[in-house]
Amino acid sequence: MGNASSGAGVDGGPAQNLKKAASAAGKSGSSAALKLAKRVSQRMAPSSSSSSSTPVDYDAVRADLKAMMDSDSYDDGSHAPILIRLGWHSSGTFDKESGTGGSNAAGMRFSPEKDDPENAGLEVARGLLEPIKKKHPGIPFADLWILAAYVALEHTDGPVIEFTPGRQDVKGKSTVKPGRLPGAETGLGEGVDDQGRINGWENLAAHIREVFGRMGFSDREIVALLCGGHVYGRCHPNFSGYAGAWVEEPTKFSNEYAADLLDDEWMYVDHDTTVEGQPIPEETRPAPGKRQYMTAWSPSQEKEDLEEIEAAQATNFPPGQYKVTDDWINVRRTHSPESDKIDQPKEGTVFNVVNVREFGKGVRGQLDVGGWASIVSSSGEALMERVGDLDLKPASFRLNSGAEAEALLFEEAPTSVAAADAAEAQGNLADSVVKISDFAAVEDSGSSRLYGLVADGSAAGKWVLMVSDSLGSLLERIEPGYNDTPRKALQNGGILEVKYQMMLPSDMVLLWDEDFRKVLEEYAEDEELLKSEFGDAFKRLTELGVPACPMMS
């Protein structure tokens, strides 16, 4: 990042940079820029805290931001989307005429700005950054919020934006009142026209242009900001009133938003919408009084699609090493699809699958480290592929809860399933954790079992039944750093699968308005173009009203 991480190139405080901006504006003959610089200076002088004398190690701040970006316990496994939204909403209040609003001040900490309905839920993002602010007291909240958004974009393969510090924090009440951020349904009437567009959509298009025009953005920049920003995250009925994610991969930068908006079929829905007598999926059902669009859905068609899928055969997927081939998969505590999710491994992760079973039209495998994962989903999609035989090595194993009576001990390792059936058990494994030093697998007549040689404890020297096709796995391998203690359920359900997508009415306007659509089509065809122009527009958005930033000159 060069200067971006160190703050080099900003060689004075806000006051000094303001003078430079005013001087540059005077030399260029821009009286408007001089007036704007003066308004910003006057606005900040009485209410802003002075610049902190505590030096800021921006490399350390960046490292701490990167370390907290991924989270198994938050929406879709990432804090990046909500931090990008915080940066956007803290900046999108700027008014070029009065010089008020914008990212300078971090006024969202106070009323009335924090009470704007469009900022609902952002207290989560502000809370996430509190520990980093305490660790690095020299960085103002206003700078931290924007730097967090930049790091979030970089972390998710988005544009790399050079960061310029110099924002200041207001001490108390914000001067920005609710109403400056764009509303998703502003100006809309009731009902839809024969093309499925909500009546009055032209008013919403005018509202979008008015809001962004107040900040000085063109149509092209408006589309860039929405295409780049709305590829991230999802809406929640308890916050915005809307529900669902815009794209299938809401934690990664792409042009999927633009492409799907143009190519997918969208249907108008509200909280009470039903299709063939059935309510729409909860995933994309907005709160009462809200309206949005979702990918076209039919319960009967969905049922027909499932019926066409041939049932997978467990015999085609013997125990062995399996690699995750999907973006991520769910590992559940038991074989039930309703049981707790305990892990969500990403593509490329390899597991030992010690037991395989058919469930409906899907196939699930039991992992040697505990839990069950789908090899083939109930919809017929392959989620894992076999890459080798079981790779069993000496390790510590934990006796599964409730398996005590089934973990039988034998003097010798059986040489066949028949021999195992005939052998006399020497009791049951009593120790909750044991070391297994060797393994023996037997299989015949479609039945298989796995035994392990106990190396310590009261059963040392005996062989214990570890896995059978009828009982499943009776012990789980302890992987240091992964399941030293039995894994707990993921908070908030972990990453949420995006089965159905949604668009806000304000998103659909980009499709319906002729001038917006022309730009949308460019971005749908060229992801690199979108990344470049979104990065430029987002940088400008987050620097509006900041005297220290280059654009103010």
N, C-alpha and C positions, 0 to 999 in steps of 0.2 A: 504493500500500500504506500510505501515511501512516506511522504509528508502526512498522509491521512492518519496514520497511527500515532505519530509523534506530535502532531499539531504544528509542525514547522511551517513557516510561511505566514503565520499570524504573529506579527512582531510587535504587537501592542495590545493594550486593553481595549474594551468597548469604546471608551471615550476617544482614545487616540484613533482607533479605526473609524469612528464616526466622522472625525475631522477629515481623515483621508478620503472617506467616501464623499463628503461634502465638497472637498477640494476638487476631487476628480470630476464630480458632477458639474462644478462651476466651470472647469476647464472645457468640458464638453458642451457647455451652453445649455445644460438641462436644468431649467428653473424648477420643473416638477420634481426632479430627483432631490434638489436642494430643499424644497419644501417638505418632501417626504422624510428626508433625513432629520430635519428639524422637528417634525411632529413626533417621530420615533424617539428622539432624544428627550423632548419635553415629557412625553408619556412615561418614559422609564425613570427619569430623574427623581421624582418624589416618592415613588413606591418600590423601587428596586433595591435589593441588598447590594452592598458594594462587592466588587470582585474579591473572591477569596484569595488570600495570600498563600494558601496551602498549594504546593505544586501538585500537578496531576500526572501520573504515569499512565498515559493512554494505552500503552501496550498491555499493562496489567489490567486496566479496565476492560479492554477488548477480550483478554483471556478469560476474565471472570464472566463476561457476557456469553462467550462461546460455551463455557462450561455449564451454564444453566439453560442453554437453548433447547436441548432435547429432554423430554420428560415422559416416562411411561404413564404417569398419572394424570396427564392433561390431554385435552382434545387432540386427537390424531397424533399424539406422541411428541408434540412440539409446542414451545412457547413462542416460536417465531411469528406466526400470524397475528397474535394479539399485540405483540410488541411493534409490529409494522403498523397495525391499526392505531396504536397509541401515538406513534410518530406522525401519522397522517392527520389524526383528529386534533392533535395539539397544534398543528400547523395550518389546518384548513379554515381557521377563523379569521385569517388576515383580511384587512380591508385596505386597499391601496389608497383610497381617498383620505381616510382619517389616520392611517398609519397604525391602527390598533389591531390587536389579535396577533396570530402567528405563533411560531414556536418560541419566540423570545418571551420569557416570564414564567413558563410552566404554570399558567393560571388555572389549569384544570384541577389543581389540588384544592381549590376553593370554590365556594358558591359565588356567583350563580353558574359559572361555566361547568363545574362538575355535575350540575343538576340537569344539564341538557340531555334529553332522552336519547339523543344520538350517541352520547358517551356512556350509556349504560353498559356495565360489564368491564369498563376500562380500569375500575378500581383494582381488578385482578392484576393487570399489567403494572400499574403503579406500585402495588404491593410487592410484586416480584423483584422490582428494582430497588426497593428500600435497603436490603442488606448490602447491595453493591454501593449505594450512596453512603452508607455508614462506613464501609471499608475504605472508600475514596472520598472523604468529605470535601475535597477541593473542587470536585466537578459539580456544577449546578445541576439541578434536576432537569432544567430545560435542555442542557447539552446532553445529559445522560439519556433522556428519552429518545433524542434523535440518533445518537450514536448506537443505541440498542436497536433501533429500526434498521440502520445501515448494516450492522453486524448480522441481524436476522436475515436480511436480503442476501448477503454474501454466503451465509451458512446454508442457504437453500438454493444455491446456484443462480441467484438473481444478480442484478447489476452490482458492480463494485463502485461505490460512491466515495469520493474524497471528502473526509469530514473536516469542517472548519469550526473550531470552538469559538466561544465569545458570547454565548447567550447568558442572560442573567435571570435570577428568580425573583418574582415579586414576593413581598413579605406577607401580604394579606389578601383581602377580597379581590377577586378578578374583576376586570372591567368589561369582560366579554359576556354578553347575555346569550341565552339559547336562541337558536334560529339562524345561525350563520352556516351551519353545516347542511349539506343537501339532504332533503327528505326523499324517501323512496317512493312516496305516493302523492307528493304535493301537486295540487291542481287537477287531480283525477276526478272524474265523475263516476256515475254508476253504470254497470253493465259493460259489455264488450261489443265491438262492431263485428261485421261478417268475416273479418280476418283474425278474430280473436284478440284484438288490441283493446285495452281498456279505454273506454270513452274519455276523452280529455287528455290523451297522452301527449298531444302537442303542447299543452300547458306545462306538463312535466319536463318536456324537452327545453322549453323556455326557462323554466326554473333552474335546471342544471346549468344552462349557459349563463344565467344571471349570477349564480353562486360562484362558479369558477371564473366568470368574467370579472367579478368584484376583486379577484386576486390577480387578474391580468392574463389568464390562460386562454389559449385559442381552442377551437374545436379539436384539432389534432392532439393537443396536449391533454384535453379532457378525456379523449378515448384512450390515450396512452396510460393515464393515471388509473382509469377504471379497469382496463384490461390487465395491467400489471398488478394492481392492488387486490382486485377481487378474485385472483387466482388462488389467494391464500385464505385459509380458515373456513369457518362456517357460521351461520346465524343460529341464535338460540331464542326460542319463544319467550323465555323468562327475561331476556335482555332487550332485544330489538323487536320481538314479536314475530319475527320471521324464523323459518326453520330450514336447515339443510346446508349443504356445501355447494359451492358453485361448480367445482370440478372433482374428478375422481382422485386426484393427488393434491390435496389442499396444503401440503407442506413443502412443495417444490415449485420453483419458478418454471413457467412454460407459457405457451400461447394457447393452451387448451381452452381457456375461457372464451377467447375470440373465436376459435375454431368450432367449439360446441355451440356457441350462441348462433352461429350461422348454419351449422349442419344438422343439429339435433331437432327433433320435433318437440315443441313445448305446449303445455296445456295450462290454462288459467285455473287456479284453485284458490279456495279460501278455507277457513277452518271447518266448514260444514260440507264441503264438496264430497260427493260420493260418485263412484263409478260402478255401474252394474249392481247398484244397491250396497256396495261396500265402501266404507270410508277410505280416503286416500292414506297411504302409508304415513305413520307417525313421523318418520324421518323428515318429511317435507310438508307437514301440516302446520300452517301458521297459527298464531294465537287468534282468538275471536276478534273480528274487526279488521284483521290484516288480510291483504291479498298479495299473491305472488304467482310464479309459474314454476312448473316442475316438468321433468322429462315425461313425455306421454306414457301413460300407464293404463293397463287393462288387466284385471285379475284373471279373466278367462284366458287371455293370451299368455300370461305368465304361467298359468297351469299347463297349457298345451306345450309350451317350450320345455317345461320340466319333464313332461310325459314322453317327449321325443328322445330324451337322453337315456341311453342304455345303462343299466346298472353295472357298476364296476365290479370286478371279481377280486376278492382278497387274495386268491391263489396266485394272481398275477403280480402281487406285491409281497414277496417273502420278507421276513426280518432281515435287516442289514443296515448299512449306512444310507441315510437319505438327506438330500440337500434341498433347502427351500428354493423354489423357482419363482414364486410370486413375490411381489414387493414386500409383503410381510404376511404372516399367518398367525392365527390364534392357537395358543396352547392352553387347554382347559384342564382343570384339576381331575376330572373324570371323563369318561367317554360321552357323557350326556352333553348335547349342544347347549344346554341351559346352565351348565355348571360354570363356576368362576373361571375367568381368564387369569392365568398366572404368568404368562409370558407372551410376547409378540415378536418372535425372532424375524430378522430382516432377510432379504434375498441373499443366498449364498451360505447361510448357516447350515452346518452339517450335524446331524444327530444320529445316535444309535437307536433304531426302532426295533424293540425286542418282541413286540406282539402286534399282530395286525388283524383287524376285524371289519366286516362289512356292516354298514348301518344304512339301511334304505338303499339309495343309489350311490352312496359315498363309501369311502374306505378311510378308516382312522387307524393311526399307529400309536402305540404306547411307547414313550421315550424312556431310555434307561435312567435319565435324570429326573424322571417323574413327569406326569401329565400326558395328555393325549392331543394329537394334532391331526388334521385332515391331510391325507396323502392325495385323495381325490375328494372334492367337495360334493355336497348333495346335488349340486347343479351340473356335475360332470366335469368340472374344471380341475386339471392336474395342478396341485399346489407344491408337490415335492416329487423328486425323482430319485430312484435308487442309484447310488454311485459306488457301491461296494458291499462286501460282506461285513458282518458285525466286527467292530474293532474293539475287542474287550481286553482291558488291561487291569492289573492289580489296582485296587482302590478301596476306599471305605464306602460301605453301603449302609443305608438306613432301612430298617424294617418298616414297611408301610402299615399305617394304622389299620387294625382289623385283620391283618394277615398272619397274626401269631399262630393260629391253629393250623394254617396251611403250609407254613414254612417248615417242612419236615426235614429231619436230619438223617443222613445215611453214613454207614462206615466207609463205603466205597462209591465211586461215581458209577451210576448205571451205564451199561453199554447199549441199551435199547429201551424203548418205551415199555416193551413187554417185561424186560428185566426190572425196570423201575416199579412196575405194578406188582411184581412178585416179591420185591425186596421188603424187608421188615424195617420200618422207620425206627430210629433211635431217639424219638422224642421230637420236640419242636425247638426252634431257635428262640432263646429267651432274651438274648442281648439286643437292645434297640439299635446299636451301631456296631458293625463288625468289619474287619478287613477281609477281603476276598483275594486270594493269591493266585487262583487258577480257575479255569472254567471247563465245563464239559457239556456239549449239546448233543441231544439224541433226537431222532425223528424217524417215524415209520407209520405207515397206514394213515397218512394225513394228520398225524398227531406229533407234536414237538414239545420238548422241555429243555430247560437250561438249568444246570447245577453249578454251584460255586464252592470252592474249597475254603473253609473258614480258617483264618490264620491266627486269630486271637480270641480271647474271651472264653467263656465256659464251653463253647462248642468247637474249640480249636482242633483241627485235624479231621473234622467231619465235613461231609458234603451237604449243602443245603439246597433245597428246591427254590430256585429264584424266579423262574418263569414257566408257565404252562399255557397252552393255547386255550384251555378252559377257564383257568383262574386269572390269567394275565400276569403282570409283574408283581411279585411279592416284596421285592426290595428295590430301592432306587439308589443309583450311584450318587455320591456326594461330590459335586464339582466345586472346588474352592472358589469363592467369590460369586457363585451363582446360587447354590441352594445349601449353604452351610447350615441353615435352619430351613425347615419346609417353607417353600415360597408362598407368600400371601397373595390374595386376590389383588389385581391391579386396581388402583383407585380410579373411580369414575369410568371403569370399564376399559381403560387404555385407549388405544387407537380405535376409532370408530369406522366401520366399513361404510363406504359411500356407495350405496346401491342405487339411489335415486338422486339426481341433481336438481338444483333450483336456481332460479333467477328472480331478482327483484324487478318490479315494474321499471325502475330507473335503469336497470341493465337492459331490459327489452327495448327501451327507447333507442339504444345504440343500433339496434337491428331495424327499427321502424323509421328512424330519421334518415333521410337520404344522404345528408352530408356526413353524419356520424358513421353511417354504414360503409361509405367509401374507405374511410380510414380503418375501420374494423376488418374489412376484407384484406387490406395490406398486412395487418398484423397476424391474421389467421394463416397467411401464406409464409410469413417470414418471422420466425421467433427471434432471431438475432436483431432484427430491426426493432421489434417491440422492446427487447431488453435494453437496447441503447437509448431509445427515445423515452421509455419509462424511467430509466435511471436519470436522464437529464431533467425530466419533468419533476420527479420526486425530489431531486436535489434542490431545484428551484422552489418547490413547495415548502420544503423544510428550512429554507433560508430567508423566506419572506419576512420582512420586519426585523431582521437581525443586522444591526449596524456593522458588526465585525465581518460579515460575509461579503464576498466579492460582488455578488449580484446587486447589492445595495448601492454600488457606485456606478 
